[in-house]
Amino acid sequence: MPPVYINTGQKPVSSLSPRNPEIRTFHQSLPHYCPTPLVSLPELAQQLGIQYLLVKDESSRLGLPAFKILGASWATARAVASHVGLELKTNAGNFEGRLSLNLLAAAAQAANLVLYAATDGNHGRAVGRMAKYLGIKARIFVPSMVDEEAKSKIMSEGATVEVVNGDYDQTVVYTKLAAEKHEDRKGLLISDTALDVEDEIPQWIVEGYQTMFDEIEEQIIEATGQNGITMCVAPVGAGSLASSVVTHFERTPRSVKPAIVTVEPESAACLKASLEAGTIASVSATYTICTGMCVGTISACVWPILKDGVSIATTVSDSEVDEAIQTLQRYGIRAGPCGAASLAALRKLAKAGGTYLAPNSVVVVLCTEGERGYQFQF
Ligand SMILES: Cc1ncc(COP(=O)(O)O)c(C=O)c1O
């Protein structure tokens, strides 16, 4: 299969929910909130033949080394509030987040809630961190390929880690059943992928990523003096992040609509396979250094948005990702594999030629995680 797929079925996405200003206010109220940097790399831009290359560096987000806590925190807050019947509301537009976190904690503890999540690392750690803030337990389930380092980071949040003898997709199903079996329905599944198009919590995860784009909108003007973005490149696992990219740029009209480019590992390209098939198509996802992107089936609730909103779907090999990691490091960005995959994809597009990139292109690449250990498997 060629590594670049042009989505000829792209069209305006219908029925998007409006931007919710409370999401950013909520994140601002959490410990360690600070906008992550948007770093301009002029030398690399010149090599790629474009005007601006801007890297949104999520290597330190709300005290964790990946963007996932944006979605996990908002979805957990909404899920707990909804479970206990609390209204997650601002006080005259002024979100008293710490107070709300305290309120949520008290309610979650009184209700004896336990958070559940399936993960290949970052999402589970983020859910574990939220459980810690709320003073409740978290049971995190991981597929057997997840390494010891990732498991111990999840446990460092106080969560328990249970290994499922299977891949990520099997872990998702197993975790759902485990949460449903939790006594008195007190198991709250904070899933970042939906088995059913109607699942609410995965949609709240997508909503939570909005804060990243709110920041980019401010930072792009500082970095370039104008708000034009011609392309945004996002890594894809279950597709929630890419869905929030599409949603943001659909909701924020500009004179030139940015091309939305997705990147997946060659060994787990479930979105690309689905776009090619015109319907959700599962692949058998095999090992990649991009652990967070090792997913065999796209989330059901984001598929309708991605099938219409993605412009170009690409795949990259582990060695291309490794090269991109080294390059970013030379420019002072300490990216992990999923983070560097976006630059690897952009390089692939530049090499492919065509009309994707031009001397006036302004490209934002989402670098979703910080440096971490990884091992090649041949
Ligand atoms: C660091 C990192 N980047 C990208 C992704 C892919 O995000 P999504 O599953 O929303 O497509 C993940 C998913 O866990 C991740 O951990």
The ligand as a Tripos MOL2 file, in Angstrom:
@<TRIPOS>MOLECULE
LIG
   16    16     1     0     0
SMALL
NO_CHARGES

@<TRIPOS>ATOM
      1 C1          1.7960   10.1690   22.6520 C.3       1 LIG1
      2 C2          0.6100    9.8030   21.8540 C.ar      1 LIG1
      3 N1          0.4650   10.3630   20.6380 N.ar      1 LIG1
      4 C3         -0.6100   10.0790   19.8710 C.ar      1 LIG1
      5 C4         -1.5850    9.1960   20.3050 C.ar      1 LIG1
      6 C5         -2.7730    8.9200   19.4310 C.3       1 LIG1
      7 O1         -3.9100    9.5620   19.9350 O.3       1 LIG1
      8 P1         -5.3710    9.0340   19.5490 P.3       1 LIG1
      9 O2         -5.5380    7.6970   20.2050 O.co2     1 LIG1
     10 O3         -6.2670   10.0710   20.0820 O.co2     1 LIG1
     11 O4         -5.3940    8.9110   18.0770 O.co2     1 LIG1
     12 C6         -1.4690    8.6040   21.5760 C.ar      1 LIG1
     13 C7         -2.5000    7.7040   22.0940 C.2       1 LIG1
     14 O5         -2.4150    7.1550   23.1670 O.2       1 LIG1
     15 C8         -0.3360    8.9020   22.3640 C.ar      1 LIG1
     16 O6         -0.1530    8.3710   23.5830 O.3       1 LIG1
@<TRIPOS>BOND
     1     1     2 1
     2     2     3 ar
     3     2    15 ar
     4     3     4 ar
     5     4     5 ar
     6     5     6 1
     7     5    12 ar
     8     6     7 1
     9     7     8 1
    10     8     9 2
    11     8    10 1
    12     8    11 1
    13    12    13 1
    14    12    15 ar
    15    13    14 2
    16    15    16 1
@<TRIPOS>SUBSTRUCTURE
     1 LIG1         1 GROUP 0 **** ****
